[in-house]
Amino acid sequence: MEYKRLDDTLFVRIDRGEEILEQVREVARKENIRLASVQALGAVGSFTVGVFRTEEKKYVANDFSGNFEIVSLTGTIDRMDGNPYCHLHMSAGNEKGEVFGGHLNRAVVSATCEMVIRTIDGGIERSFDGQTGLNLWDFGKNAD
């Protein structure tokens, strides 16, 4: 992975064989990102995405492997317990044009991934919400 910062925006190239979430967390730590929006495109050879079952308060994961183009990768970087927290969703299409997606758990780059991370002044902390079973933005908690 390599990246370049221009003002409030980081341009990140994630390379073949690298796992996307690991690299985003690494950039967030190095750059001390407290709040940012993320968008990306590229190609992956394997990925795991989940769908949240609200009644059960759990994610169901789906694994895919093959040749996939990232159709959309979007989300946020914020903080939970003082550490970077990445909430990303990804959709990827195969050779037939079928698209699969959901909450991103893991994705290994097969060619490249070009990502734009736009940092935002301030910070938002997350806290676990027992009612939903999710880590939600907690606007009453100080993220500094």
Secondary structure, 3 states (H helix, E strand, C coil): CEEEEECCEEEEEEECCCEHHHHHHHHHHHCCCCCEEEEEEEEEEEEEEEEEECCCCEEEEEEEEEEEEEEEEEEEEEEECCEEEEEEEEEEECCCCCEEEEEEEEEEEEEEEEEEEEECCCCCEEEEECCCCEEEEECCCCCC
